[in-house]
Structure formats: structure tokens, C-alpha cells
């Protein structure tokens, strides 16, 4: 029985370590993927302030078309937001 418990623990730890490195982190940075696609690595009030500053800095150049949250399944929490911008013509 003890061997089964230890084996189960090792398997769970190995699987969880795989998931922990496979998501985009809450790092407080804005990642530009090109073609108007941005990832904001912040949540809550930090995201609101970061988005407001970003819009102010790009006023007249681009507008927000879409915003969607990025949730990581294994943690069940929002890790950041993808924002789609469109250039003003």
C-alpha cells in the first residue's frame, strides 16, 4: 500500500510540473504577437490600469476590437487577457 501511495504521489507531481510550465504567466507585461494581437499578463485592477494606459498611449492610432480572458484549465483562474486592436484609418 505504501508503494502505491508513493507511486501516485510521484505521478501527480510529474504531471503537475508539466502543466505549471505550459501557460502564459501573470507577469505584468504586454506581449505583442503582431497583427494587432496583444497579451496582457495581468489581472484585476492591474489589468484595468495597464489597459487604460495602453489605450492612452495609442490614442488615435488604434482601437480595441475584442478582449478575452486567458484561463488555465489546471489552475482554474484567469492568467491574463488577449486584446485585439485595429489600426485607425
Legacy VTK file of the C-alpha trace (Angstrom):
# vtk DataFile Version 3.0
C-alpha trace
ASCII
DATASET POLYDATA
POINTS 89 float
0.000 0.000 0.000
2.837 2.349 0.881
4.426 1.794 -2.546
1.115 2.646 -4.265
0.813 5.901 -2.317
4.397 6.892 -3.137
3.940 5.960 -6.812
0.710 8.002 -7.010
2.403 10.981 -5.389
5.310 10.853 -7.865
2.933 10.626 -10.860
0.866 13.587 -9.636
3.991 15.691 -9.062
5.358 14.893 -12.513
2.085 15.733 -14.234
1.596 18.959 -12.295
5.095 20.134 -13.167
4.266 19.709 -16.867
1.222 21.956 -16.567
2.996 24.573 -14.476
5.392 25.478 -17.285
2.925 25.352 -20.183
0.863 28.501 -19.633
1.427 32.193 -20.166
2.211 33.685 -16.753
0.824 36.644 -14.877
3.995 38.668 -15.436
2.559 42.195 -15.684
3.929 42.635 -19.203
2.293 43.342 -22.546
3.276 40.820 -25.204
2.850 41.897 -28.846
2.145 38.928 -31.134
1.790 41.114 -34.239
-1.236 41.850 -36.437
-2.926 43.716 -33.583
-2.867 40.801 -31.129
-1.629 41.613 -27.616
-1.478 39.577 -24.430
-1.727 41.444 -21.128
-0.144 39.381 -18.361
-2.106 40.993 -15.549
-5.497 40.585 -13.874
-7.938 42.599 -11.775
-7.206 46.262 -11.160
-3.720 45.854 -12.599
-5.207 44.819 -15.955
-7.614 47.771 -15.944
-4.838 50.261 -15.251
-2.494 48.639 -17.779
-5.175 48.623 -20.499
-6.137 52.233 -19.799
-2.502 53.351 -20.073
-2.025 51.318 -23.265
-5.128 52.870 -24.868
-3.996 56.382 -23.875
-0.537 55.781 -25.377
-2.095 54.545 -28.635
-4.911 57.107 -28.833
-5.668 57.977 -32.430
-3.520 55.097 -33.716
-5.624 52.065 -32.835
-8.836 50.997 -31.114
-9.784 47.921 -29.110
-11.836 45.428 -31.138
-12.046 42.496 -28.720
-10.929 41.382 -25.265
-10.964 37.805 -23.975
-9.583 36.264 -20.820
-6.994 33.514 -20.856
-7.758 30.839 -18.272
-5.512 27.913 -17.490
-7.532 24.727 -17.015
-5.438 23.059 -14.366
-5.488 26.139 -12.132
-8.995 27.356 -12.942
-8.103 31.028 -12.761
-7.577 33.889 -15.172
-3.924 34.313 -16.097
-4.278 37.354 -18.339
-6.169 38.799 -21.292
-5.804 38.779 -25.055
-6.667 42.134 -26.624
-7.258 42.600 -30.351
-6.521 46.096 -31.670
-7.340 47.585 -35.054
-5.453 50.449 -36.647
-7.462 53.612 -37.224
-7.736 54.535 -40.866
LINES 1 90
89 0 1 2 3 4 5 6 7 8 9 10 11 12 13 14 15 16 17 18 19 20 21 22 23 24 25 26 27 28 29 30 31 32 33 34 35 36 37 38 39 40 41 42 43 44 45 46 47 48 49 50 51 52 53 54 55 56 57 58 59 60 61 62 63 64 65 66 67 68 69 70 71 72 73 74 75 76 77 78 79 80 81 82 83 84 85 86 87 88
